[in-house]
Structures are given as C-alpha cells and as structure tokens.
Amino acid sequence: MEQATVEIQEVKKTPGRDSLIPILQEIQEREGFLSERSVAEVGTRLNIPTSKIYGVATFYNQFRFEPKGKYHIQVCRGTACHVLGSTTVLAQLEKALKAKAGQTTRDGKFSIEVVACIGACGLAPVICINGEFHAKVTEQSMIEIIENYKNTEA
Amino acid sequence: MEILNQIDTKDFLKKYVLADKSPTQTQSSVNAELSRIRRDDVVKPVIYIGAGTCGLGAGADKTLQETMSYIDKNKLDVEVIKVGCIGLCAAEPLLDIQLPGKNRVSFQNVTSKKVDEILQGVFGQEVKSELILGQFRNENLEAWENTPFIDEHPFFAPQQRIVLKNCGVVNPIDIEEYIARGGYKSFLNTIKDFTSAEVCDKVEKSGLRGRGGGGFPTGKKWKFAHSQEADQRYLICNADEGDPGAFMDRAVIEGDPHRLIEGMAISAYGIGATKGYIYIRAEYPLAIERLKIALDQAREYGLLGKNIFGSSVDFDLIIKMGAGAFVCGEETALIHSIEGKRGMPRPRPPFPAISGLFGKPTIINNVETFSNVPEILEKGEDWYASIGTATSKGTKVFALSGKISLTGLVEIPMGTTIRDIIFDIAGGIPDNKKFKSVQIGGPSGGCITEENLDIQIDYESLIKVGAMMGSGGLVVMDEDTCMVDVAKFFMDFIQRESCGKCIPCREGTRRMLEILESITHKPNGSSEKEALERFKGIIQLEKLGKVIRETSLCGLGQTAPNPVLSTIKWFRDEYEAHIYERKCPSGVCTELRTFKIDVEKCTGCTICAHKCPTNAIIGTRKAPHFIIEDKCIGCGNCEEVCKFDAVDIVA
C-alpha cells in the first residue's frame, strides 16, 4: 500500500485520469495483483470513485485481483497455437497442476493464465513461465518443464 | 581538420551525417567512417545472435551463454551482438559470424549443443555445411566457398524488404548503426525540404494504405487532421497487435525500433503533431524494453524533443502499455484506453482525425504503416507507387504460422499470389499432408481455400473471396484441422473480447458460440431442445452473422461473424457432418469421437478401465473389455494407454 503512495507521488506532477492505467500497471508489477486497499488508495489520491477504478481494471485482461503463484504460467491461445494443439496442452497443464486457468495452485507455487497471443506464432504452441518462453510444447514436454520448476523449488 | 576515427561517434554522426555536410571533410573519409560503423568489414570477429522473442523461445539465451563460455575458454577477442529476428522463425535460434575480410555467414537451429562445433569450425576457417543458412552478400569481401547466399534462399529470394530491411541484420538498440545505414536522414531532409502539406501529399500519392486492417489511404487520413484548426494534434501508433497469429509489429519493434520512431516523426511533422503515443501490448516486454532504449537514444541525438536540429519542429513520444483488450485495436477504443477509461468504442463521426484524443485531432496508424514512411520520403512516392497492384501499393508483411514448413515473416510486393507464399516461399505443408485452407486476417478475416490460392493479394481481391487483409497473419491449416473447431475458436475469442457496449456484438457472438458448441458437443443424452438447436444451427448462424455484421457499432462486431460465415461458405460439408452425422471428419472435436475395443487384441489388462475418467469401460480381468458409448466422452485416454493397440477410433 505504501508503494501505491510512492507510485502516485511519482506521477503527481501530471495527475489525471490518463495516468490511472499506468499507475495500476505499476502497482500490479510490484505487488503481483491489485488489492482492495491499493485500489482504494489510488481512488483517494486521484479523486476517482473506487467503483470507476474497478470498472476500468476489470475491463482489461491484464489486471488480477488475487495474488499470482511463484511461477506464473501464461499459455498462449492464439490461432497458430490452437491449430497445433494448445487445447490439449492447456488441459494437460490443468490436470498436472490441479488448477484451472485463472487459478493459483493451493501451495501458491503455480498460477495459470490464458493469454490471447504472445506473438511467437512461428514456434507454436508456446507457453511462458515468469517471462521465459518455451516453444513447441507437447503434452510430454509440458510435464518435463513443470517437473523442472518443481525440482528447482526443492 | 578533425581526424574522423578519433572523434566521438555521436559527434561524428551529428556533425557530418545528420547535419549538413561540413566542407572540411571529404566524402570518402566520411564514407569510410560510416562503413566502419555499419560493420561492412570488421577488425575483429563479430558474432550475431538472433534474440527476438521467437529466438529466445527457441533457446537463443542458452546459445548466447554457450557462446560466451566458448569465447572465455578460448580467450578469443570477439564482439557479440544481439540482433532482432530475421523473419525465419523455423530456423531459430540463428547465429551469424563475421570474420575480418570475410562475408557474414548465418547458421540455423543453433541450439546450445551445436555452438562449440560451429565456432570451432569457423575459427578454423572451415564451416559445417549442414547447419548453414547462407552467407550475406558483399562484393568487397571474400565469400565462403561452397556456401549458398542468403538472398538466393527460397524463403528470402522472392521477398522485397522495406519494413523488415534491418530486422535481424542490425543491432536494434544501436542508433549509430541505424544512422550509418541512412536512418533519420529521411526525417531531417523532410523537415528541411518539404512543407507539412507536401508530406501528406507525397504519402497520398505513394498509395500507402493502412496496414492494420482497414486499408484506408494513409495520406488522405493525414490531410483530414492537417486541415483541422487546432492548438494541439496527436499522433498515435497502434502497436496493440491483438490479432492472434500476427507478430510482424512485434518483430519490427524488436528488430528495428528506430525505423518506427523515424516514421512517426515524419508523420507528426506532416500532420503538425508535437506529441505522440505508442500504444503497445504489455504482452511484448522485450519490444517495450528495446523501444524505451531507442527513444532515449533518439532524444540524446536531438532527433526527438524541442527544436529538432534547429528546425523549430518539436516532437516527442510516450509509450503507453496496453492492458490486454483486443477491442483496443479499434481507434476510438484505443483513445479511451489512453485517456484512462474502459476501452470501449464510440460511434463515428466525429472521426478521430477531427476529434480524437482529449478532443483534439488525432491520427492513428499501425507500426507497419509508419515503418514504410521513411523509405517513401527518401526514395520518392513514385518509386513506392511502382510496387504492387493498381489499388494496393508497396509491400506487405505476412506472418506465417500453423501447419507450414517454414514459419516466420515474409515481406512481399502486393500482388503476389497466396500459392507463391505458401508453397514456394514457405515450403508448403509438412509431413506430406494435404492443404486445406489458410486463415487470413485473424478473428476479422476469413479462409482461403485451394481454389482461390491463385488470387493476387491486395485489399480488394481478398474481400472479394470473403476474407480480408487484416494485419496479415496467415495461419495455414491441413487436412487434420477441423474448420468448425476453428470457427468455434474464433467465436470464443471474439465473444470474450467483445466490450459489451452494443447488443448485436455482445449477445449475438455469444449465441453464435452456443450454436457452435451444441454442434460439437457429445450427442448422447442431450435434450430435444439441444437437438433442435443443432438443426437450426446452420440456418441461424448465417442469419445471425448477417445481423451482427450490419448492426454492430465498431469494426470488431462488424467483422466478428466473418470466420464463421467464411467457413460455412467453403466448408459446408464439414458443418453438415457435425450436425447430421454427428461426426468430426478431421477427428479434432473429441466429444464426437467414438472408440471401440478390438476383442481379439484386448488382453483384459484393465489399464484402460482404470484410466477412464467416466468409468465408461467395463470388463473383468483377463477378459476383453467394452466401452459403454453413452458414458464415453471421447477423451481418448484409453487409446493412449493401451499397450496392445486394441482401442481404435470408429471411422
């Protein structure tokens, strides 16, 4: 929450409605998600009702309202990935982690997010874990990748 | 007189290249210095590693690490440069090596394991031929023997690169290299030699049209904003490449960000804007990072900011990160998003060129459109207009993906046939499969089938066959792809991305998806109502699609039914098979699959019964098992786990 204050102070030179989305993005970048408290704080500082801020934040796919896992897995569901079997990859992943897309595993280690297109269609199907890309994923390689992350944890 | 190679590169470029030539230096000494910066020849070996998002996805990071450790181990004096993507994603990771006095040579699929072998070979003056992609052509350098040239490679030979010219070749975050290759000269000459009205005029005459999908003549649009009285005008670059299957904008920004900045600077001068925004997807972190560096460099050189090179022209750029909404590709929605609101479109007119961002005249073009501009001003509008077809000028970048041998980016003159792109350039369909269709234009586009492969690509010809240019994503599909499933995929995407403002799009796309889902759902145990819906499906889909197309507020809704209408038009038989026969001819729609256990082969090991999620398999140990069809959901687990090949799909 303090971070939210810092962030607002940074842009205070040019406050205004148009700085709302960048502020929310910055908060999410630092805290991993938008908590009720930080949204309320932003509202007070920018003099925008909390409901309006939620109106904006829920409109965009990027914003999360729950903490994400230690390893955040983005599964690309672009056309090329779909044609090359991302549906089964996603199903396999959900099965392996026992969590659905949009959820975080119980131990808080993994969270799954479905994204429209990562833009690496030449290497479809693609998944991205904490910014690291994995290309041409198959059901088998998916399991190996996840095991790798689980093992580095241990 | 200054000795050129002793002064700071930045001072040299600003003084002798960007500003008017100083009479104290001969042209040849300036050229020699430029050639050094361009690395036409090198004094020590240089290794280039393709590190765009796709390169990194294929393992370029590990290749880089391995290269560094090889260099350390052998105590070599080598420069290593990360470059963008050359466009041949299928060959990633790419590693190029340039030795002093020799041509730059490019290796493909260089995973970390192959690094040692390749570097050993090259530094021993011998190259391993099977990994070579080709060598770059340079008449002044020694060519590698028995090594093909990259410009003769079937993937590159037919291409004409304007937008992608520097991608994968230059260091993207080095403004010196961009300037040494003639960059920013076009911008500075433009503000010196032409009035803003002349710039709009030239771009209009060049025939450049919006590359983001609509295809509106760019110069004409600029003139609207230019002729509008206003104290402030804005320029926006739409880099919110939300169309799944298109990635050319990402590649351009990752591989040559200065080209975009220069294009925007020229456009801003043309319309009289002093402030610009680049609205880029948050999903492209690498592109954002490189763009930020490039913007800082341009400011450092005085190419952005106040009073650019003493011309009294002001222009600066701000990066705005998109927050993941496909509809923000629509102009008015994008403007709302920059203003900090929900990204919902509004009715037009007034068009943004008249009243846009914060109520001021605003021009929005996409990355590829802007990236064409510097060359148009440099080489002239007639040159540009000489490329392409009667109505569509210049080149277009296409992103090839899906079931195709060589995936990647190709830039070809308008008027090339789709057959040429898919079969000659990209090497056709892998594994001897049969071509079925190619989807162009993403969720707004349509399918092109075998019979239309020979049409010449331009904006009009694609619309004629029920597709559209869109941003140029080509997703190739073979006989194993189910077209109903593809239509369902797009409908699912669109109904999730519909902003919800107008009813036809919000409700209509949802209904269309429901129909498609009922078509592909499991037949058993469904209610009579569902059966009726299915039968009505094919009739209603078309009707619904037409209503949505005609009554939606924005481009997203108006084009939303295209993937469905286009697949019904060309693949009606597949829809009918799903509806009447309850079969998926391609075997993609899992719920429509039925399985059978071969009693001769089944040993009664019970493994399939254990793995069946719905307990649809019965049988006693060591006796043949059976599948209860009503319970089966067609997941295929039993087929996968059977060690005796006893489970088969019923044809």
Interface residues (C-beta under 8 A of the other chain):
Chain A: G16 R17 D18 S19 L20 I21 P22 L24 Q25 G55 V56 F59 Y60 N61 Q62 F63 R77 G78 T79 A80 C81 H82 V83 L84 V115 A116 C117 I118 G119 A120 C121 G122 L123 A124 V126 G131 F133 H134 A135
Chain B: T53 C54 L56 G57 A58 G59 C89 A90 E92 E241 G242 D243 P244 G245 A246 F247 R250 R281 A282 E283 Y284 P285 K320 M321 G322 A323 G324 A325 F326 S337 I338 E339 G340 K341 R342 G343 M344 A399 L400 S401 G402 K403 T407 G408 Q439 G442 G473 V475 M477 T481 V486 F489 F490 F493 E497 C499
